[in-house]
Amino acid sequence: MRSKLWLMLSLMVVMAMVLSGCATPTPELIEKTVVVTEEVEVVKTVEVEKTIEVEVEKEVGPITMWASYDLTDEENPPSVTLNQAIATFESATGIEVEYEQVAWDQLSTKLAVQAQSGGDMPDVVEVSSQHVMALINAGALMDIAEMAENAPWAGEVNPSEAKACVVGGERYCVAADIRGGAWYYNTADFPDGWPTTPDGWMEAGERLAAEDMYVSTFFAGRHYSAAELTWGPWFYSNGGSIFDEEGKPDWASPENVEVVEWARELLADGYIPETCFTGDFTAGETPWVDGNAASVRGGSWSYLFIPGLQEKIENDEAELGLAPNFGEGNKVFLVGEGWAIAEGAENPEGAMAWINFFMNPQILAQWASQHYGIPTIDAAFESGEFSGEFYQATAENLAENGVFIEPSEFYVESLSKLSETLQELMLDPEMDVMESLQEAQEEILSRYW
C-alpha cells in the first residue's frame, strides 16, 4: 500500500570560501542548514530525516549527470530518492545538476562511444562494476584515487567495494551498494529443502512435473545479462568460467559443456519452460507469478520487479525461501553499483562533491534499501533499514556465494555472443555444444583480440 511520506533532509554543510588573488587561499568556515520538504507518493515508506556533512569549494559550476532513473516517476522509490537527493545537493552546495536519463543497458555503451569519438562527456555517471574494465580501456573513466584519498568515506567502505571499483591499484569508481543473484522458492514445493546439486534439480523436476509444475523459471534469452545472471553462475558453480585472467573468452571447457547439456535435459523433460530462452525478463518470470513454477531466479533487486514477490517476502506465512545456486560452488552473480567520474569531465570537482555527498551512511542506507542491495559502508548496513530477515539472508548469500565476473575489455560484446550461442544451443538440440562454444569463442577472439 502506498503512503504519503514527508521527506525532510537537514544538512549541515561546511563550505570553504577561497579568497581570490595570488596569496595562499584562506578558508572561511560557514555553517549552512538547508531544509528541503516535499510531499511525494512512494511505494515504500522510509525514515529519511538525517544530518549530513559535505565539504565543497565556494565556487563550483554545474555538473552533468547520467543515470538510468526516470526522475519524474513518483511510483518508483529509487527515482524518488535520487530526485530528492539531487534537489537537496543543489540547495546545500549551490552546484546545479543537469540530469540525463540513459537506459540501464545502454549507459556504458554510450559512455564508451562518447569517449572514443571525442563527444561531450558527463561529469558523474552511474556505473556497474562489470563494465569498469571495458570503460577504462575505452578511455571513459577518470582515475580518482588521488581525489578520493582523503574523502570522508575512504576508510569506511568494506572490502567488496574495492573489488568492484579498484583496478590495478587505481580507483575508477565508488560502489554505493552490492547487489546479487538469488533463487526464490516456495518451501512447500521442496519438502526436502532446496536442491543444491544438478541431480537434485532433476529429481525435483520429475516430481514437480507430475504436479504440472516447473521446477524453476528464469531469464536466459538473447541478451548479455543472460550470461551474467544465469549461465555465468551455473558455469562457476560447476568449476567453469567466462573469461580467463587476460579477460579473453574461456567458454569451450568440459565444465561449461556439462552445464549446457544438463540444462538441455531439464528443458527436454519439461522441467523448465521454453520461454526462459525465447522470451524477455518478464516472460522468464511469468510462470512463477502465475503459480506454475516452484522457484524463480532473480536477484536482490527482484523485490522491485517481480509482481507479488514483495508480499511473499514480507508475509511470514508465505513460506518463501531464498537460496544460492546449485553445485559445489553455489555461486551467484555479484555486482557493485555506484558512481564514476568520466574522463574528460568539465567539472570533476563538482562530480566528486556529489560522490562525497552520496556516500554518507544516511543517504547510502536509503538508496541501498530501495534497491534491496547491501550498502558498502557498514554504518549504513547497521541502520534499521536492514534488520529484517530478507536483508540478513541476502547479505549472507552474497557474502558466501557471490562472485564478480572476471573483468574483460570487451565484456558486453563477448557476453552478447555467448548468450546468443547458448540460446541457439538450447533451442536446437542437434547443435554440438563444445563445437558451438569453441566457434563462438574463436569469433570473439579473432574480432577483438
C-alpha positions in Angstrom: 0.0 0.0 0.0 1.4 3.4 -1.0 1.6 6.1 1.7 2.2 9.8 1.9 5.7 10.5 3.0 7.1 13.8 4.1 10.8 13.9 3.2 12.9 16.3 5.3 16.6 16.4 4.9 18.5 18.7 7.3 22.1 19.1 6.1 24.9 20.7 7.9 27.3 21.9 5.2 30.8 23.2 5.6 31.7 25.4 2.7 35.3 26.6 2.2 35.3 30.1 0.8 38.5 30.6 -1.3 39.8 34.1 -1.4 41.0 35.4 -4.8 44.5 36.7 -5.5 48.0 35.2 -5.6 48.2 34.6 -1.8 47.5 31.1 -0.4 43.7 30.7 -0.1 42.4 31.0 3.5 39.3 29.1 4.1 36.4 30.7 6.0 34.1 28.1 7.5 30.4 28.8 7.2 27.7 26.6 8.7 24.6 26.4 6.5 21.5 24.5 7.2 19.2 23.6 4.3 15.8 22.1 4.7 14.0 20.5 1.8 10.4 19.5 2.4 8.3 17.9 -0.3 5.3 15.7 -0.3 5.7 12.7 -2.6 3.8 9.4 -3.1 6.1 6.4 -3.0 5.7 2.6 -2.8 7.8 2.1 0.3 7.9 4.3 3.4 11.4 5.0 4.8 12.8 7.2 7.5 14.9 9.9 5.9 15.5 12.7 8.5 19.2 13.0 8.8 22.2 15.3 9.2 24.9 15.1 6.7 28.3 16.9 6.3 29.6 17.9 2.9 32.7 20.0 2.1 32.5 22.0 -1.1 34.5 24.8 -2.7 32.6 28.1 -2.7 32.6 28.4 -6.5 31.9 25.2 -8.3 29.9 25.2 -11.5 27.1 22.9 -12.6 27.6 19.1 -13.1 26.2 16.9 -15.8 24.9 13.5 -14.5 24.0 10.4 -16.5 21.9 7.7 -14.8 19.2 5.3 -15.7 16.3 6.6 -13.5 13.3 8.5 -14.6 13.2 11.3 -12.1 9.5 12.1 -13.0 8.4 8.6 -11.9 6.9 9.1 -8.4 5.9 5.4 -8.3 9.5 4.2 -8.3 11.3 4.6 -4.9 14.8 4.8 -6.3 13.7 7.5 -8.8 12.1 9.5 -6.0 15.1 9.1 -3.8 17.6 10.2 -6.5 15.4 13.2 -7.4 15.2 14.3 -3.7 18.9 13.8 -3.3 19.7 15.9 -6.3 17.4 18.7 -5.1 19.0 18.6 -1.6 22.5 18.5 -3.1 21.8 21.6 -5.2 20.3 23.5 -2.3 23.0 22.6 0.1 26.0 23.2 -2.2 24.8 25.6 -4.9 26.0 23.1 -7.5 23.4 22.7 -10.2 22.8 19.2 -11.6 22.0 18.8 -15.3 20.5 15.3 -15.5 20.2 13.0 -18.4 18.4 9.6 -18.3 20.1 6.8 -20.2 18.7 3.2 -20.4 20.5 0.9 -17.9 21.7 -1.5 -20.7 22.9 1.4 -22.9 24.6 3.5 -20.3 28.1 2.0 -20.5 28.0 1.7 -24.3 27.0 5.4 -24.8 29.8 6.5 -22.4 32.4 4.4 -24.3 31.2 5.7 -27.7 31.4 9.3 -26.5 34.9 8.8 -25.1 36.2 7.2 -28.3 34.5 9.7 -30.6 35.5 12.8 -28.6 31.9 13.7 -27.8 30.7 15.5 -24.8 31.1 13.6 -21.6 29.1 13.8 -18.3 30.8 14.8 -15.1 29.4 12.0 -13.0 27.9 8.8 -14.3 26.1 5.8 -12.8 28.3 2.7 -13.3 28.2 -1.0 -12.7 31.3 -2.9 -11.7 31.2 -5.4 -14.5 31.7 -2.6 -17.1 34.6 -0.8 -15.4 37.4 -2.6 -17.3 35.8 -2.0 -20.7 35.2 1.7 -19.8 38.8 2.1 -18.6 40.2 0.7 -21.9 37.8 2.9 -23.8 39.3 5.9 -22.0 35.9 6.7 -20.5 36.7 6.7 -16.7 38.9 9.0 -14.7 41.3 7.6 -12.1 40.0 9.3 -9.0 42.4 7.6 -6.5 44.0 10.9 -5.6 40.7 12.8 -5.3 39.2 10.1 -3.1 42.3 9.5 -0.9 41.1 11.9 1.8 37.3 11.6 1.2 35.3 11.1 4.4 34.1 7.6 3.2 37.5 6.4 2.1 38.3 4.5 5.3 34.7 3.3 5.8 33.9 1.2 2.7 34.1 -2.6 3.1 36.4 -4.9 1.0 33.8 -5.8 -1.5 33.7 -2.2 -2.6 37.3 -2.3 -3.7 36.7 -5.4 -5.7 34.1 -3.5 -7.6 35.9 -0.3 -8.3 39.7 -0.6 -7.8 41.6 -1.9 -10.8 45.4 -2.4 -10.7 45.6 -0.3 -7.6 43.8 2.6 -9.1 40.3 3.7 -8.3 37.9 4.3 -11.1 34.5 4.4 -9.4 32.9 4.3 -6.0 30.4 1.5 -5.3 27.4 2.6 -3.2 25.9 -0.9 -2.8 26.4 -4.5 -3.7 23.6 -6.5 -5.4 23.5 -10.0 -6.5 21.6 -13.0 -7.7 19.3 -15.3 -5.7 16.8 -18.1 -6.2 13.4 -17.6 -4.6 11.4 -20.8 -4.0 8.2 -22.0 -2.3 9.3 -24.0 0.6 6.2 -26.2 0.4 7.2 -27.3 -3.1 10.6 -28.5 -1.8 9.8 -30.5 1.4 13.4 -31.9 1.5 14.9 -28.4 1.1 16.3 -26.5 -1.8 18.2 -28.8 -4.2 21.8 -27.8 -4.4 23.1 -30.3 -7.0 22.3 -30.9 -10.7 20.8 -34.3 -9.8 18.7 -32.8 -7.1 17.2 -30.4 -9.7 16.4 -33.3 -12.0 14.7 -35.3 -9.2 12.7 -32.2 -8.0 11.9 -31.5 -11.7 10.5 -35.0 -12.2 8.4 -34.9 -9.0 7.0 -31.4 -9.7 6.3 -32.2 -13.4 3.9 -34.8 -12.2 2.0 -32.0 -10.5 2.1 -29.8 -13.7 4.7 -27.6 -12.1 8.1 -26.4 -13.4 11.0 -26.8 -11.0 12.1 -23.2 -11.8 11.9 -20.4 -14.3 14.4 -17.6 -15.2 15.6 -15.4 -18.0 18.3 -16.8 -20.2 17.4 -15.2 -23.6 19.3 -13.3 -26.2 20.9 -10.6 -24.1 24.3 -10.3 -22.4 22.6 -10.2 -19.0 21.5 -13.9 -19.5 25.2 -14.9 -19.3 25.7 -12.7 -16.3 22.7 -13.7 -14.2 22.0 -17.3 -15.2 24.7 -19.1 -17.2 27.7 -17.5 -15.6 26.8 -18.5 -12.0 25.9 -22.0 -13.3 29.3 -22.3 -15.0 31.2 -21.1 -11.9 29.2 -23.4 -9.7 30.4 -26.3 -11.9 34.0 -25.2 -11.9 33.9 -23.4 -15.2 34.4 -19.7 -16.1 33.5 -16.9 -18.5 36.8 -15.1 -19.0 40.4 -16.1 -18.4 42.9 -13.9 -16.4 43.5 -11.8 -19.5 39.8 -11.1 -20.0 39.5 -13.3 -23.0 36.6 -15.7 -23.5 37.0 -19.1 -21.8 33.9 -20.8 -22.8 34.8 -24.1 -24.5 35.5 -26.2 -21.4 34.2 -29.6 -20.3 32.7 -27.9 -17.2 30.7 -25.4 -19.2 29.6 -28.1 -21.7 28.3 -30.2 -18.8 26.1 -27.4 -17.6 24.6 -26.8 -21.1 23.9 -30.5 -21.5 22.2 -30.6 -18.1 20.1 -27.5 -18.9 19.1 -29.1 -22.2 17.9 -32.2 -20.3 15.8 -30.0 -18.0 14.2 -28.4 -21.0 13.7 -31.6 -23.0 12.0 -33.3 -20.0 9.7 -30.3 -19.5 11.1 -29.3 -16.1 11.7 -25.7 -17.1 9.7 -23.6 -19.6 11.0 -22.8 -23.1 10.1 -19.1 -22.5 13.2 -18.9 -20.3 15.1 -18.8 -23.6 12.7 -17.3 -26.1 11.2 -14.5 -24.1 12.3 -11.4 -22.2 12.8 -10.9 -18.5 9.0 -10.8 -17.9 8.4 -14.0 -19.8 11.1 -15.7 -17.8 9.3 -14.7 -14.5 5.7 -15.2 -15.6 5.4 -18.9 -14.7 6.4 -18.1 -11.2 4.0 -15.2 -10.9 1.2 -17.4 -12.3 2.0 -20.1 -9.8 3.2 -22.6 -12.4 6.8 -22.7 -11.3 8.2 -23.7 -7.8 11.1 -21.2 -8.0 12.4 -18.2 -9.9 15.9 -17.0 -10.5 16.1 -13.3 -9.6 18.3 -11.1 -7.6 18.2 -8.8 -4.5 16.7 -6.2 -6.9 13.7 -8.5 -7.8 11.7 -7.1 -4.9 11.1 -4.2 -7.3 10.3 -6.1 -10.4 8.6 -9.4 -9.9 4.9 -9.0 -9.1 3.9 -10.5 -5.7 7.5 -11.2 -4.5 7.5 -8.3 -2.1 4.3 -9.5 -0.5 5.6 -13.1 -0.2 8.9 -11.9 1.4 7.1 -9.7 3.9 4.4 -12.3 4.8 5.8 -14.7 7.4 3.2 -17.2 6.5 4.0 -17.3 2.8 6.9 -19.7 3.4 9.2 -18.3 0.8 12.9 -19.4 0.7 15.9 -17.5 -0.6 18.7 -19.8 -1.8 22.0 -19.7 -3.6 22.7 -21.7 -6.8 23.2 -25.4 -7.3 26.5 -27.2 -7.4 29.6 -27.4 -5.3 30.3 -23.7 -5.5 26.6 -22.5 -5.2 27.7 -19.3 -6.9 25.5 -16.3 -7.6 26.1 -13.1 -9.7 27.6 -10.2 -7.8 27.7 -6.6 -9.0 28.7 -3.3 -7.4 26.6 -0.2 -8.3 27.7 3.3 -7.8 29.2 6.4 -9.4 32.2 7.3 -11.5 33.7 10.5 -12.9 34.1 10.5 -16.7 37.5 11.1 -18.3 37.2 14.5 -19.9 34.6 15.7 -17.4 34.4 19.5 -17.3 33.8 19.6 -13.6 35.4 16.7 -11.8 35.5 18.7 -8.5 31.7 19.1 -8.6 31.3 15.4 -9.5 33.5 14.4 -6.5 31.3 16.6 -4.3 28.3 14.6 -5.4 30.0 11.3 -4.7 31.1 12.5 -1.2 27.5 13.7 -0.6 26.0 10.4 -1.8 28.4 8.2 0.3 27.1 9.5 3.6 25.8 6.5 5.5 22.3 8.0 5.8 21.9 8.6 2.1 23.5 5.3 1.4 21.2 3.3 3.6 18.1 4.7 2.0 19.5 4.2 -1.5 20.6 0.6 -1.0 17.5 -0.4 0.8 15.3 0.8 -2.1 17.3 -1.4 -4.4 17.4 -4.2 -1.9 21.1 -4.3 -2.1 23.8 -4.2 0.7 25.4 -0.8 1.3 29.2 -0.7 1.1 29.6 1.2 4.4 28.9 -0.9 7.5 27.5 2.0 9.4 24.8 2.2 6.7 24.0 -1.5 6.9 23.7 -1.3 10.7 20.8 1.1 10.3 17.3 -0.1 11.0 16.6 -0.5 7.2 18.5 -3.8 7.1 17.4 -5.5 10.2 14.8 -7.8 8.6 15.3 -11.4 7.7 15.4 -10.7 3.9 18.4 -8.4 4.2 20.2 -10.7 6.6 19.7 -13.7 4.3 20.7 -11.6 1.2 23.9 -10.4 2.9 24.8 -13.9 3.9 24.1 -15.3 0.4 26.1 -12.6 -1.3 29.0 -12.8 1.1 29.2 -16.6 1.0 28.3 -17.3 -2.6 28.7 -14.1 -4.6 31.2 -13.9 -7.4 32.2 -11.0 -9.7 32.5 -12.0 -13.3 36.1 -11.7 -14.4 36.9 -8.3 -15.9 37.2 -8.0 -19.7 37.9 -5.2 -22.1 35.1 -6.5 -24.4 32.6 -7.5 -21.7 29.3 -6.7 -23.4 30.4 -7.8 -26.8 31.7 -11.1 -25.5 28.7 -11.9 -23.3 26.2 -10.9 -26.0 27.8 -13.5 -28.3 27.8 -16.1 -25.6 24.2 -15.6 -24.7 23.2 -15.8 -28.4 25.1 -19.1 -28.8 23.6 -20.6 -25.6 20.1 -19.7 -26.7 20.7 -21.4 -30.0 22.1 -24.5 -28.3 19.0 -24.7 -26.1 16.6 -24.4 -28.9 18.4 -26.7 -31.3 19.4 -29.9 -29.6 21.2 -31.1 -32.8 23.9 -28.5 -32.3 27.2 -29.8 -30.8 27.8 -27.9 -27.5 31.6 -28.0 -27.4 31.9 -27.2 -31.1 29.5 -24.2 -30.9 31.1 -22.8 -27.8 34.5 -23.1 -29.5 33.3 -21.4 -32.6 31.8 -18.5 -30.7 34.9 -18.1 -28.6 37.1 -18.0 -31.7 34.9 -15.5 -33.3 35.2 -13.1 -30.4 39.0 -13.7 -30.1 39.6 -13.0 -33.8 37.3 -10.0 -33.9 38.6 -8.2 -30.8 42.0 -9.7 -30.0 
